[in-house]
Amino acid sequence: METELANHLLTLSERFCAARELGEATVGRLCAADGRFFSRIREGKTFTAKKYDEVVAWFSSNWPEKADWPESVMRPVPTESAA
């Protein structure tokens, strides 16, 4: 399961970086307050379920309008308190 979630994060990062023409370290700083967040995941480092939820929520809130959300990643449903 953790491998699948790690792949989700890396997919989101790759697509977001391409759509916004930003580097991975910049996106890591924006969504996880860690410029090495995605490189650490690639190296096999772990992350918490809370961090996963926070990062995916950040991507969902900041996703470029003209970019398609990856079908393999469940997109969080915004709540009224988050809006």
mmCIF file of the N, C-alpha and C atoms, coordinates in Angstrom:
data_MODEL
# 
_entry.id   MODEL 
# 
loop_
_atom_site.group_PDB 
_atom_site.id 
_atom_site.type_symbol 
_atom_site.label_atom_id 
_atom_site.label_alt_id 
_atom_site.label_comp_id 
_atom_site.label_asym_id 
_atom_site.label_entity_id 
_atom_site.label_seq_id 
_atom_site.pdbx_PDB_ins_code 
_atom_site.Cartn_x 
_atom_site.Cartn_y 
_atom_site.Cartn_z 
_atom_site.occupancy 
_atom_site.B_iso_or_equiv 
_atom_site.pdbx_formal_charge 
_atom_site.auth_seq_id 
_atom_site.auth_comp_id 
_atom_site.auth_asym_id 
_atom_site.auth_atom_id 
_atom_site.pdbx_PDB_model_num 
ATOM 1   N N  . MET A 1 1  ? 0.823   -1.205 0.000   1.00 0.00 ? 1  MET A N  1 
ATOM 2   C CA . MET A 1 1  ? 0.000   0.000  0.000   1.00 0.00 ? 1  MET A CA 1 
ATOM 3   C C  . MET A 1 1  ? 0.859   1.258  0.000   1.00 0.00 ? 1  MET A C  1 
ATOM 4   N N  . GLU A 1 2  ? 1.920   1.257  0.827   1.00 0.00 ? 2  GLU A N  1 
ATOM 5   C CA . GLU A 1 2  ? 2.771   2.446  0.888   1.00 0.00 ? 2  GLU A CA 1 
ATOM 6   C C  . GLU A 1 2  ? 3.431   2.731  -0.458  1.00 0.00 ? 2  GLU A C  1 
ATOM 7   N N  . THR A 1 3  ? 3.808   1.670  -1.173  1.00 0.00 ? 3  THR A N  1 
ATOM 8   C CA . THR A 1 3  ? 4.412   1.849  -2.492  1.00 0.00 ? 3  THR A CA 1 
ATOM 9   C C  . THR A 1 3  ? 3.431   2.518  -3.445  1.00 0.00 ? 3  THR A C  1 
ATOM 10  N N  . GLU A 1 4  ? 2.180   2.104  -3.383  1.00 0.00 ? 4  GLU A N  1 
ATOM 11  C CA . GLU A 1 4  ? 1.146   2.695  -4.233  1.00 0.00 ? 4  GLU A CA 1 
ATOM 12  C C  . GLU A 1 4  ? 0.959   4.179  -3.903  1.00 0.00 ? 4  GLU A C  1 
ATOM 13  N N  . LEU A 1 5  ? 0.913   4.508  -2.627  1.00 0.00 ? 5  LEU A N  1 
ATOM 14  C CA . LEU A 1 5  ? 0.751   5.903  -2.221  1.00 0.00 ? 5  LEU A CA 1 
ATOM 15  C C  . LEU A 1 5  ? 1.970   6.737  -2.626  1.00 0.00 ? 5  LEU A C  1 
ATOM 16  N N  . ALA A 1 6  ? 3.152   6.168  -2.491  1.00 0.00 ? 6  ALA A N  1 
ATOM 17  C CA . ALA A 1 6  ? 4.369   6.869  -2.922  1.00 0.00 ? 6  ALA A CA 1 
ATOM 18  C C  . ALA A 1 6  ? 4.305   7.149  -4.423  1.00 0.00 ? 6  ALA A C  1 
ATOM 19  N N  . ASN A 1 7  ? 3.839   6.166  -5.187  1.00 0.00 ? 7  ASN A N  1 
ATOM 20  C CA . ASN A 1 7  ? 3.700   6.364  -6.631  1.00 0.00 ? 7  ASN A CA 1 
ATOM 21  C C  . ASN A 1 7  ? 2.684   7.455  -6.945  1.00 0.00 ? 7  ASN A C  1 
ATOM 22  N N  . HIS A 1 8  ? 1.626   7.537  -6.156  1.00 0.00 ? 8  HIS A N  1 
ATOM 23  C CA . HIS A 1 8  ? 0.635   8.604  -6.347  1.00 0.00 ? 8  HIS A CA 1 
ATOM 24  C C  . HIS A 1 8  ? 1.290   9.977  -6.159  1.00 0.00 ? 8  HIS A C  1 
ATOM 25  N N  . LEU A 1 9  ? 2.061   10.115 -5.086  1.00 0.00 ? 9  LEU A N  1 
ATOM 26  C CA . LEU A 1 9  ? 2.720   11.394 -4.815  1.00 0.00 ? 9  LEU A CA 1 
ATOM 27  C C  . LEU A 1 9  ? 3.692   11.762 -5.930  1.00 0.00 ? 9  LEU A C  1 
ATOM 28  N N  . LEU A 1 10 ? 4.452   10.798 -6.389  1.00 0.00 ? 10 LEU A N  1 
ATOM 29  C CA . LEU A 1 10 ? 5.417   11.070 -7.464  1.00 0.00 ? 10 LEU A CA 1 
ATOM 30  C C  . LEU A 1 10 ? 4.714   11.418 -8.769  1.00 0.00 ? 10 LEU A C  1 
ATOM 31  N N  . THR A 1 11 ? 3.609   10.757 -9.050  1.00 0.00 ? 11 THR A N  1 
ATOM 32  C CA . THR A 1 11 ? 2.838   11.074 -10.253 1.00 0.00 ? 11 THR A CA 1 
ATOM 33  C C  . THR A 1 11 ? 2.292   12.495 -10.179 1.00 0.00 ? 11 THR A C  1 
ATOM 34  N N  . LEU A 1 12 ? 1.721   12.856 -9.034  1.00 0.00 ? 12 LEU A N  1 
ATOM 35  C CA . LEU A 1 12 ? 1.198   14.212 -8.864  1.00 0.00 ? 12 LEU A CA 1 
ATOM 36  C C  . LEU A 1 12 ? 2.304   15.241 -9.040  1.00 0.00 ? 12 LEU A C  1 
ATOM 37  N N  . SER A 1 13 ? 3.447   14.967 -8.444  1.00 0.00 ? 13 SER A N  1 
ATOM 38  C CA . SER A 1 13 ? 4.571   15.892 -8.547  1.00 0.00 ? 13 SER A CA 1 
ATOM 39  C C  . SER A 1 13 ? 5.026   16.062 -9.992  1.00 0.00 ? 13 SER A C  1 
ATOM 40  N N  . GLU A 1 14 ? 5.204   14.959 -10.685 1.00 0.00 ? 14 GLU A N  1 
ATOM 41  C CA . GLU A 1 14 ? 5.679   15.017 -12.071 1.00 0.00 ? 14 GLU A CA 1 
ATOM 42  C C  . GLU A 1 14 ? 4.714   15.795 -12.960 1.00 0.00 ? 14 GLU A C  1 
ATOM 43  N N  . ARG A 1 15 ? 3.426   15.516 -12.824 1.00 0.00 ? 15 ARG A N  1 
ATOM 44  C CA . ARG A 1 15 ? 2.443   16.200 -13.674 1.00 0.00 ? 15 ARG A CA 1 
ATOM 45  C C  . ARG A 1 15 ? 2.301   17.673 -13.310 1.00 0.00 ? 15 ARG A C  1 
ATOM 46  N N  . PHE A 1 16 ? 2.343   17.969 -12.015 1.00 0.00 ? 16 PHE A N  1 
ATOM 47  C CA . PHE A 1 16 ? 2.233   19.353 -11.573 1.00 0.00 ? 16 PHE A CA 1 
ATOM 48  C C  . PHE A 1 16 ? 3.453   20.144 -12.045 1.00 0.00 ? 16 PHE A C  1 
ATOM 49  N N  . CYS A 1 17 ? 4.634   19.581 -11.863 1.00 0.00 ? 17 CYS A N  1 
ATOM 50  C CA . CYS A 1 17 ? 5.867   20.251 -12.294 1.00 0.00 ? 17 CYS A CA 1 
ATOM 51  C C  . CYS A 1 17 ? 5.823   20.559 -13.782 1.00 0.00 ? 17 CYS A C  1 
ATOM 52  N N  . ALA A 1 18 ? 5.378   19.586 -14.569 1.00 0.00 ? 18 ALA A N  1 
ATOM 53  C CA . ALA A 1 18 ? 5.305   19.786 -16.017 1.00 0.00 ? 18 ALA A CA 1 
ATOM 54  C C  . ALA A 1 18 ? 4.291   20.861 -16.379 1.00 0.00 ? 18 ALA A C  1 
ATOM 55  N N  . ALA A 1 19 ? 3.131   20.836 -15.738 1.00 0.00 ? 19 ALA A N  1 
ATOM 56  C CA . ALA A 1 19 ? 2.068   21.799 -16.060 1.00 0.00 ? 19 ALA A CA 1 
ATOM 57  C C  . ALA A 1 19 ? 2.438   23.219 -15.656 1.00 0.00 ? 19 ALA A C  1 
ATOM 58  N N  . ARG A 1 20 ? 3.123   23.361 -14.549 1.00 0.00 ? 20 ARG A N  1 
ATOM 59  C CA . ARG A 1 20 ? 3.471   24.687 -14.031 1.00 0.00 ? 20 ARG A CA 1 
ATOM 60  C C  . ARG A 1 20 ? 4.901   25.115 -14.380 1.00 0.00 ? 20 ARG A C  1 
ATOM 61  N N  . GLU A 1 21 ? 5.640   24.203 -15.030 1.00 0.00 ? 21 GLU A N  1 
ATOM 62  C CA . GLU A 1 21 ? 7.036   24.469 -15.387 1.00 0.00 ? 21 GLU A CA 1 
ATOM 63  C C  . GLU A 1 21 ? 7.849   24.863 -14.156 1.00 0.00 ? 21 GLU A C  1 
ATOM 64  N N  . LEU A 1 22 ? 7.721   24.043 -13.106 1.00 0.00 ? 22 LEU A N  1 
ATOM 65  C CA . LEU A 1 22 ? 8.453   24.243 -11.858 1.00 0.00 ? 22 LEU A CA 1 
ATOM 66  C C  . LEU A 1 22 ? 9.332   23.033 -11.588 1.00 0.00 ? 22 LEU A C  1 
ATOM 67  N N  . GLY A 1 23 ? 10.370  23.228 -10.814 1.00 0.00 ? 23 GLY A N  1 
ATOM 68  C CA . GLY A 1 23 ? 11.230  22.130 -10.420 1.00 0.00 ? 23 GLY A CA 1 
ATOM 69  C C  . GLY A 1 23 ? 10.626  21.355 -9.263  1.00 0.00 ? 23 GLY A C  1 
ATOM 70  N N  . GLU A 1 24 ? 11.061  20.114 -9.142  1.00 0.00 ? 24 GLU A N  1 
ATOM 71  C CA . GLU A 1 24 ? 10.557  19.230 -8.092  1.00 0.00 ? 24 GLU A CA 1 
ATOM 72  C C  . GLU A 1 24 ? 10.851  19.777 -6.696  1.00 0.00 ? 24 GLU A C  1 
ATOM 73  N N  . ALA A 1 25 ? 12.028  20.355 -6.503  1.00 0.00 ? 25 ALA A N  1 
ATOM 74  C CA . ALA A 1 25 ? 12.373  20.895 -5.182  1.00 0.00 ? 25 ALA A CA 1 
ATOM 75  C C  . ALA A 1 25 ? 11.456  22.058 -4.810  1.00 0.00 ? 25 ALA A C  1 
ATOM 76  N N  . THR A 1 26 ? 11.131  22.890 -5.776  1.00 0.00 ? 26 THR A N  1 
ATOM 77  C CA . THR A 1 26 ? 10.226  24.012 -5.525  1.00 0.00 ? 26 THR A CA 1 
ATOM 78  C C  . THR A 1 26 ? 8.847   23.503 -5.117  1.00 0.00 ? 26 THR A C  1 
ATOM 79  N N  . VAL A 1 27 ? 8.354   22.527 -5.838  1.00 0.00 ? 27 VAL A N  1 
ATOM 80  C CA . VAL A 1 27 ? 7.035   21.973 -5.522  1.00 0.00 ? 27 VAL A CA 1 
ATOM 81  C C  . VAL A 1 27 ? 7.069   21.286 -4.156  1.00 0.00 ? 27 VAL A C  1 
ATOM 82  N N  . GLY A 1 28 ? 8.149   20.602 -3.854  1.00 0.00 ? 28 GLY A N  1 
ATOM 83  C CA . GLY A 1 28 ? 8.284   19.973 -2.539  1.00 0.00 ? 28 GLY A CA 1 
ATOM 84  C C  . GLY A 1 28 ? 8.229   20.985 -1.414  1.00 0.00 ? 28 GLY A C  1 
ATOM 85  N N  . ARG A 1 29 ? 8.887   22.131 -1.620  1.00 0.00 ? 29 ARG A N  1 
ATOM 86  C CA . ARG A 1 29 ? 8.843   23.191 -0.606  1.00 0.00 ? 29 ARG A CA 1 
ATOM 87  C C  . ARG A 1 29 ? 7.428   23.742 -0.457  1.00 0.00 ? 29 ARG A C  1 
ATOM 88  N N  . LEU A 1 30 ? 6.722   23.877 -1.568  1.00 0.00 ? 30 LEU A N  1 
ATOM 89  C CA . LEU A 1 30 ? 5.372   24.440 -1.515  1.00 0.00 ? 30 LEU A CA 1 
ATOM 90  C C  . LEU A 1 30 ? 4.367   23.498 -0.857  1.00 0.00 ? 30 LEU A C  1 
ATOM 91  N N  . CYS A 1 31 ? 4.421   22.230 -1.195  1.00 0.00 ? 31 CYS A N  1 
ATOM 92  C CA . CYS A 1 31 ? 3.372   21.316 -0.735  1.00 0.00 ? 31 CYS A CA 1 
ATOM 93  C C  . CYS A 1 31 ? 3.727   20.563 0.542   1.00 0.00 ? 31 CYS A C  1 
ATOM 94  N N  . ALA A 1 32 ? 5.027   20.430 0.842   1.00 0.00 ? 32 ALA A N  1 
ATOM 95  C CA . ALA A 1 32 ? 5.416   19.627 2.004   1.00 0.00 ? 32 ALA A CA 1 
ATOM 96  C C  . ALA A 1 32 ? 6.428   20.339 2.896   1.00 0.00 ? 32 ALA A C  1 
ATOM 97  N N  . ALA A 1 33 ? 6.754   21.579 2.572   1.00 0.00 ? 33 ALA A N  1 
ATOM 98  C CA . ALA A 1 33 ? 7.756   22.342 3.324   1.00 0.00 ? 33 ALA A CA 1 
ATOM 99  C C  . ALA A 1 33 ? 9.094   21.602 3.373   1.00 0.00 ? 33 ALA A C  1 
ATOM 100 N N  . ASP A 1 34 ? 9.421   20.911 2.259   1.00 0.00 ? 34 ASP A N  1 
ATOM 101 C CA . ASP A 1 34 ? 10.641  20.115 2.190   1.00 0.00 ? 34 ASP A CA 1 
ATOM 102 C C  . ASP A 1 34 ? 11.061  19.989 0.732   1.00 0.00 ? 34 ASP A C  1 
ATOM 103 N N  . GLY A 1 35 ? 12.107  20.683 0.357   1.00 0.00 ? 35 GLY A N  1 
ATOM 104 C CA . GLY A 1 35 ? 12.587  20.647 -1.014  1.00 0.00 ? 35 GLY A CA 1 
ATOM 105 C C  . GLY A 1 35 ? 13.064  19.280 -1.464  1.00 0.00 ? 35 GLY A C  1 
ATOM 106 N N  . ARG A 1 36 ? 13.366  18.398 -0.544  1.00 0.00 ? 36 ARG A N  1 
ATOM 107 C CA . ARG A 1 36 ? 13.822  17.053 -0.900  1.00 0.00 ? 36 ARG A CA 1 
ATOM 108 C C  . ARG A 1 36 ? 12.729  15.996 -0.704  1.00 0.00 ? 36 ARG A C  1 
ATOM 109 N N  . PHE A 1 37 ? 11.508  16.420 -0.453  1.00 0.00 ? 37 PHE A N  1 
ATOM 110 C CA . PHE A 1 37 ? 10.414  15.491 -0.157  1.00 0.00 ? 37 PHE A CA 1 
ATOM 111 C C  . PHE A 1 37 ? 10.287  14.393 -1.210  1.00 0.00 ? 37 PHE A C  1 
ATOM 112 N N  . PHE A 1 38 ? 10.236  14.766 -2.473  1.00 0.00 ? 38 PHE A N  1 
ATOM 113 C CA . PHE A 1 38 ? 10.012  13.776 -3.524  1.00 0.00 ? 38 PHE A CA 1 
ATOM 114 C C  . PHE A 1 38 ? 11.261  12.939 -3.798  1.00 0.00 ? 38 PHE A C  1 
ATOM 115 N N  . SER A 1 39 ? 12.426  13.527 -3.697  1.00 0.00 ? 39 SER A N  1 
ATOM 116 C CA . SER A 1 39 ? 13.640  12.723 -3.877  1.00 0.00 ? 39 SER A CA 1 
ATOM 117 C C  . SER A 1 39 ? 13.785  11.717 -2.744  1.00 0.00 ? 39 SER A C  1 
ATOM 118 N N  . ARG A 1 40 ? 13.384  12.080 -1.546  1.00 0.00 ? 40 ARG A N  1 
ATOM 119 C CA . ARG A 1 40 ? 13.420  11.138 -0.420  1.00 0.00 ? 40 ARG A CA 1 
ATOM 120 C C  . ARG A 1 40 ? 12.459  9.969  -0.657  1.00 0.00 ? 40 ARG A C  1 
ATOM 121 N N  . ILE A 1 41 ? 11.289  10.255 -1.182  1.00 0.00 ? 41 ILE A N  1 
ATOM 122 C CA . ILE A 1 41 ? 10.334  9.184  -1.482  1.00 0.00 ? 41 ILE A CA 1 
ATOM 123 C C  . ILE A 1 41 ? 10.936  8.235  -2.510  1.00 0.00 ? 41 ILE A C  1 
ATOM 124 N N  . ARG A 1 42 ? 11.560  8.794  -3.537  1.00 0.00 ? 42 ARG A N  1 
ATOM 125 C CA . ARG A 1 42 ? 12.198  7.975  -4.564  1.00 0.00 ? 42 ARG A CA 1 
ATOM 126 C C  . ARG A 1 42 ? 13.303  7.094  -3.976  1.00 0.00 ? 42 ARG A C  1 
ATOM 127 N N  . GLU A 1 43 ? 13.954  7.582  -2.921  1.00 0.00 ? 43 GLU A N  1 
ATOM 128 C CA . GLU A 1 43 ? 15.021  6.831  -2.246  1.00 0.00 ? 43 GLU A CA 1 
ATOM 129 C C  . GLU A 1 43 ? 14.460  5.772  -1.299  1.00 0.00 ? 43 GLU A C  1 
ATOM 130 N N  . GLY A 1 44 ? 13.144  5.721  -1.158  1.00 0.00 ? 44 GLY A N  1 
ATOM 131 C CA . GLY A 1 44 ? 12.520  4.712  -0.306  1.00 0.00 ? 44 GLY A CA 1 
ATOM 132 C C  . GLY A 1 44 ? 12.199  5.177  1.095   1.00 0.00 ? 44 GLY A C  1 
ATOM 133 N N  . LYS A 1 45 ? 12.356  6.465  1.364   1.00 0.00 ? 45 LYS A N  1 
ATOM 134 C CA . LYS A 1 45 ? 12.007  6.989  2.691   1.00 0.00 ? 45 LYS A CA 1 
ATOM 135 C C  . LYS A 1 45 ? 10.498  6.957  2.870   1.00 0.00 ? 45 LYS A C  1 
ATOM 136 N N  . THR A 1 46 ? 10.083  6.880  4.109   1.00 0.00 ? 46 THR A N  1 
ATOM 137 C CA . THR A 1 46 ? 8.660   6.785  4.402   1.00 0.00 ? 46 THR A CA 1 
ATOM 138 C C  . THR A 1 46 ? 8.052   8.161  4.687   1.00 0.00 ? 46 THR A C  1 
ATOM 139 N N  . PHE A 1 47 ? 6.742   8.173  4.774   1.00 0.00 ? 47 PHE A N  1 
ATOM 140 C CA . PHE A 1 47 ? 5.987   9.382  5.105   1.00 0.00 ? 47 PHE A CA 1 
ATOM 141 C C  . PHE A 1 47 ? 4.758   8.924  5.877   1.00 0.00 ? 47 PHE A C  1 
ATOM 142 N N  . THR A 1 48 ? 4.158   9.839  6.589   1.00 0.00 ? 48 THR A N  1 
ATOM 143 C CA . THR A 1 48 ? 2.963   9.486  7.371   1.00 0.00 ? 48 THR A CA 1 
ATOM 144 C C  . THR A 1 48 ? 1.705   9.611  6.510   1.00 0.00 ? 48 THR A C  1 
ATOM 145 N N  . ALA A 1 49 ? 0.653   8.959  6.972   1.00 0.00 ? 49 ALA A N  1 
ATOM 146 C CA . ALA A 1 49 ? -0.639  9.081  6.300   1.00 0.00 ? 49 ALA A CA 1 
ATOM 147 C C  . ALA A 1 49 ? -1.105  10.539 6.344   1.00 0.00 ? 49 ALA A C  1 
ATOM 148 N N  . LYS A 1 50 ? -0.827  11.208 7.455   1.00 0.00 ? 50 LYS A N  1 
ATOM 149 C CA . LYS A 1 50 ? -1.208  12.620 7.587   1.00 0.00 ? 50 LYS A CA 1 
ATOM 150 C C  . LYS A 1 50 ? -0.491  13.470 6.539   1.00 0.00 ? 50 LYS A C  1 
ATOM 151 N N  . LYS A 1 51 ? 0.806   13.230 6.345   1.00 0.00 ? 51 LYS A N  1 
ATOM 152 C CA . LYS A 1 51 ? 1.569   13.995 5.356   1.00 0.00 ? 51 LYS A CA 1 
ATOM 153 C C  . LYS A 1 51 ? 1.046   13.706 3.952   1.00 0.00 ? 51 LYS A C  1 
ATOM 154 N N  . TYR A 1 52 ? 0.743   12.445 3.673   1.00 0.00 ? 52 TYR A N  1 
ATOM 155 C CA . TYR A 1 52 ? 0.171   12.087 2.373   1.00 0.00 ? 52 TYR A CA 1 
ATOM 156 C C  . TYR A 1 52 ? -1.105  12.895 2.128   1.00 0.00 ? 52 TYR A C  1 
ATOM 157 N N  . ASP A 1 53 ? -2.019  12.880 3.096   1.00 0.00 ? 53 ASP A N  1 
ATOM 158 C CA . ASP A 1 53 ? -3.282  13.602 2.958   1.00 0.00 ? 53 ASP A CA 1 
ATOM 159 C C  . ASP A 1 53 ? -3.050  15.098 2.762   1.00 0.00 ? 53 ASP A C  1 
ATOM 160 N N  . GLU A 1 54 ? -2.119  15.669 3.504   1.00 0.00 ? 54 GLU A N  1 
ATOM 161 C CA . GLU A 1 54 ? -1.823  17.098 3.386   1.00 0.00 ? 54 GLU A CA 1 
ATOM 162 C C  . GLU A 1 54 ? -1.297  17.438 1.991   1.00 0.00 ? 54 GLU A C  1 
ATOM 163 N N  . VAL A 1 55 ? -0.371  16.630 1.494   1.00 0.00 ? 55 VAL A N  1 
ATOM 164 C CA . VAL A 1 55 ? 0.244   16.897 0.188   1.00 0.00 ? 55 VAL A CA 1 
ATOM 165 C C  . VAL A 1 55 ? -0.787  16.729 -0.934  1.00 0.00 ? 55 VAL A C  1 
ATOM 166 N N  . VAL A 1 56 ? -1.577  15.659 -0.882  1.00 0.00 ? 56 VAL A N  1 
ATOM 167 C CA . VAL A 1 56 ? -2.593  15.451 -1.912  1.00 0.00 ? 56 VAL A CA 1 
ATOM 168 C C  . VAL A 1 56 ? -3.630  16.579 -1.861  1.00 0.00 ? 56 VAL A C  1 
ATOM 169 N N  . ALA A 1 57 ? -4.012  17.004 -0.678  1.00 0.00 ? 57 ALA A N  1 
ATOM 170 C CA . ALA A 1 57 ? -4.957  18.119 -0.552  1.00 0.00 ? 57 ALA A CA 1 
ATOM 171 C C  . ALA A 1 57 ? -4.363  19.397 -1.137  1.00 0.00 ? 57 ALA A C  1 
ATOM 172 N N  . TRP A 1 58 ? -3.073  19.630 -0.901  1.00 0.00 ? 58 TRP A N  1 
ATOM 173 C CA . TRP A 1 58 ? -2.419  20.815 -1.468  1.00 0.00 ? 58 TRP A CA 1 
ATOM 174 C C  . TRP A 1 58 ? -2.458  20.755 -2.991  1.00 0.00 ? 58 TRP A C  1 
ATOM 175 N N  . PHE A 1 59 ? -2.088  19.593 -3.546  1.00 0.00 ? 59 PHE A N  1 
ATOM 176 C CA . PHE A 1 59 ? -2.135  19.453 -5.005  1.00 0.00 ? 59 PHE A CA 1 
ATOM 177 C C  . PHE A 1 59 ? -3.543  19.705 -5.522  1.00 0.00 ? 59 PHE A C  1 
ATOM 178 N N  . SER A 1 60 ? -4.541  19.136 -4.874  1.00 0.00 ? 60 SER A N  1 
ATOM 179 C CA . SER A 1 60 ? -5.911  19.299 -5.323  1.00 0.00 ? 60 SER A CA 1 
ATOM 180 C C  . SER A 1 60 ? -6.329  20.770 -5.319  1.00 0.00 ? 60 SER A C  1 
ATOM 181 N N  . SER A 1 61 ? -5.958  21.495 -4.281  1.00 0.00 ? 61 SER A N  1 
ATOM 182 C CA . SER A 1 61 ? -6.322  22.915 -4.172  1.00 0.00 ? 61 SER A CA 1 
ATOM 183 C C  . SER A 1 61 ? -5.573  23.803 -5.158  1.00 0.00 ? 61 SER A C  1 
ATOM 184 N N  . ASN A 1 62 ? -4.385  23.363 -5.574  1.00 0.00 ? 62 ASN A N  1 
ATOM 185 C CA . ASN A 1 62 ? -3.535  24.190 -6.428  1.00 0.00 ? 62 ASN A CA 1 
ATOM 186 C C  . ASN A 1 62 ? -3.369  23.628 -7.833  1.00 0.00 ? 62 ASN A C  1 
ATOM 187 N N  . TRP A 1 63 ? -4.160  22.624 -8.181  1.00 0.00 ? 63 TRP A N  1 
ATOM 188 C CA . TRP A 1 63 ? -3.998  21.947 -9.467  1.00 0.00 ? 63 TRP A CA 1 
ATOM 189 C C  . TRP A 1 63 ? -4.319  22.894 -10.620 1.00 0.00 ? 63 TRP A C  1 
ATOM 190 N N  . PRO A 1 64 ? -3.463  22.935 -11.639 1.00 0.00 ? 64 PRO A N  1 
ATOM 191 C CA . PRO A 1 64 ? -3.720  23.816 -12.793 1.00 0.00 ? 64 PRO A CA 1 
ATOM 192 C C  . PRO A 1 64 ? -5.018  23.431 -13.510 1.00 0.00 ? 64 PRO A C  1 
ATOM 193 N N  . GLU A 1 65 ? -5.807  24.414 -13.844 1.00 0.00 ? 65 GLU A N  1 
ATOM 194 C CA . GLU A 1 65 ? -7.109  24.176 -14.462 1.00 0.00 ? 65 GLU A CA 1 
ATOM 195 C C  . GLU A 1 65 ? -7.011  23.401 -15.771 1.00 0.00 ? 65 GLU A C  1 
ATOM 196 N N  . LYS A 1 66 ? -5.975  23.661 -16.539 1.00 0.00 ? 66 LYS A N  1 
ATOM 197 C CA . LYS A 1 66 ? -5.868  23.027 -17.858 1.00 0.00 ? 66 LYS A CA 1 
ATOM 198 C C  . LYS A 1 66 ? -5.184  21.669 -17.817 1.00 0.00 ? 66 LYS A C  1 
ATOM 199 N N  . ALA A 1 67 ? -4.765  21.223 -16.650 1.00 0.00 ? 67 ALA A N  1 
ATOM 200 C CA . ALA A 1 67 ? -4.103  19.923 -16.525 1.00 0.00 ? 67 ALA A CA 1 
ATOM 201 C C  . ALA A 1 67 ? -5.096  18.892 -15.998 1.00 0.00 ? 67 ALA A C  1 
ATOM 202 N N  . ASP A 1 68 ? -5.015  17.690 -16.536 1.00 0.00 ? 68 ASP A N  1 
ATOM 203 C CA . ASP A 1 68 ? -5.884  16.611 -16.071 1.00 0.00 ? 68 ASP A CA 1 
ATOM 204 C C  . ASP A 1 68 ? -5.306  15.999 -14.801 1.00 0.00 ? 68 ASP A C  1 
ATOM 205 N N  . TRP A 1 69 ? -6.167  15.776 -13.825 1.00 0.00 ? 69 TRP A N  1 
ATOM 206 C CA . TRP A 1 69 ? -5.778  15.075 -12.597 1.00 0.00 ? 69 TRP A CA 1 
ATOM 207 C C  . TRP A 1 69 ? -5.542  13.610 -12.969 1.00 0.00 ? 69 TRP A C  1 
ATOM 208 N N  . PRO A 1 70 ? -4.482  12.991 -12.483 1.00 0.00 ? 70 PRO A N  1 
ATOM 209 C CA . PRO A 1 70 ? -4.208  11.587 -12.828 1.00 0.00 ? 70 PRO A CA 1 
ATOM 210 C C  . PRO A 1 70 ? -5.346  10.663 -12.385 1.00 0.00 ? 70 PRO A C  1 
ATOM 211 N N  . GLU A 1 71 ? -5.799  9.818  -13.290 1.00 0.00 ? 71 GLU A N  1 
ATOM 212 C CA . GLU A 1 71 ? -6.910  8.913  -12.994 1.00 0.00 ? 71 GLU A CA 1 
ATOM 213 C C  . GLU A 1 71 ? -6.566  7.915  -11.901 1.00 0.00 ? 71 GLU A C  1 
ATOM 214 N N  . SER A 1 72 ? -5.286  7.585  -11.769 1.00 0.00 ? 72 SER A N  1 
ATOM 215 C CA . SER A 1 72 ? -4.878  6.570  -10.791 1.00 0.00 ? 72 SER A CA 1 
ATOM 216 C C  . SER A 1 72 ? -4.883  7.093  -9.355  1.00 0.00 ? 72 SER A C  1 
ATOM 217 N N  . VAL A 1 73 ? -5.043  8.403  -9.182  1.00 0.00 ? 73 VAL A N  1 
ATOM 218 C CA . VAL A 1 73 ? -4.985  9.019  -7.852  1.00 0.00 ? 73 VAL A CA 1 
ATOM 219 C C  . VAL A 1 73 ? -6.360  9.560  -7.482  1.00 0.00 ? 73 VAL A C  1 
ATOM 220 N N  . MET A 1 74 ? -6.874  9.088  -6.344  1.00 0.00 ? 74 MET A N  1 
ATOM 221 C CA . MET A 1 74 ? -8.174  9.590  -5.888  1.00 0.00 ? 74 MET A CA 1 
ATOM 222 C C  . MET A 1 74 ? -8.008  11.053 -5.463  1.00 0.00 ? 74 MET A C  1 
ATOM 223 N N  . ARG A 1 75 ? -8.854  11.893 -6.013  1.00 0.00 ? 75 ARG A N  1 
ATOM 224 C CA . ARG A 1 75 ? -8.794  13.317 -5.675  1.00 0.00 ? 75 ARG A CA 1 
ATOM 225 C C  . ARG A 1 75 ? -9.704  13.589 -4.485  1.00 0.00 ? 75 ARG A C  1 
ATOM 226 N N  . PRO A 1 76 ? -9.184  14.290 -3.474  1.00 0.00 ? 76 PRO A N  1 
ATOM 227 C CA . PRO A 1 76 ? -10.028 14.585 -2.310  1.00 0.00 ? 76 PRO A CA 1 
ATOM 228 C C  . PRO A 1 76 ? -11.188 15.497 -2.683  1.00 0.00 ? 76 PRO A C  1 
ATOM 229 N N  . VAL A 1 77 ? -12.300 15.268 -2.031  1.00 0.00 ? 77 VAL A N  1 
ATOM 230 C CA . VAL A 1 77 ? -13.477 16.104 -2.231  1.00 0.00 ? 77 VAL A CA 1 
ATOM 231 C C  . VAL A 1 77 ? -13.353 17.275 -1.280  1.00 0.00 ? 77 VAL A C  1 
ATOM 232 N N  . PRO A 1 78 ? -13.407 18.501 -1.816  1.00 0.00 ? 78 PRO A N  1 
ATOM 233 C CA . PRO A 1 78 ? -13.296 19.660 -0.917  1.00 0.00 ? 78 PRO A CA 1 
ATOM 234 C C  . PRO A 1 78 ? -14.472 19.718 0.046   1.00 0.00 ? 78 PRO A C  1 
ATOM 235 N N  . THR A 1 79 ? -14.178 20.086 1.278   1.00 0.00 ? 79 THR A N  1 
ATOM 236 C CA . THR A 1 79 ? -15.234 20.268 2.270   1.00 0.00 ? 79 THR A CA 1 
ATOM 237 C C  . THR A 1 79 ? -15.521 21.756 2.396   1.00 0.00 ? 79 THR A C  1 
ATOM 238 N N  . GLU A 1 80 ? -16.647 22.076 2.972   1.00 0.00 ? 80 GLU A N  1 
ATOM 239 C CA . GLU A 1 80 ? -17.003 23.491 3.118   1.00 0.00 ? 80 GLU A CA 1 
ATOM 240 C C  . GLU A 1 80 ? -16.007 24.233 3.985   1.00 0.00 ? 80 GLU A C  1 
ATOM 241 N N  . SER A 1 81 ? -15.477 23.574 5.004   1.00 0.00 ? 81 SER A N  1 
ATOM 242 C CA . SER A 1 81 ? -14.515 24.240 5.890   1.00 0.00 ? 81 SER A CA 1 
ATOM 243 C C  . SER A 1 81 ? -13.199 24.496 5.195   1.00 0.00 ? 81 SER A C  1 
ATOM 244 N N  . ALA A 1 82 ? -12.865 23.688 4.151   1.00 0.00 ? 82 ALA A N  1 
ATOM 245 C CA . ALA A 1 82 ? -11.617 23.878 3.425   1.00 0.00 ? 82 ALA A CA 1 
ATOM 246 C C  . ALA A 1 82 ? -11.786 24.927 2.337   1.00 0.00 ? 82 ALA A C  1 
ATOM 247 N N  . ALA A 1 83 ? -13.002 25.229 1.953   1.00 0.00 ? 83 ALA A N  1 
ATOM 248 C CA . ALA A 1 83 ? -13.257 26.168 0.864   1.00 0.00 ? 83 ALA A CA 1 
ATOM 249 C C  . ALA A 1 83 ? -13.171 27.591 1.307   1.00 0.00 ? 83 ALA A C  1 
# 
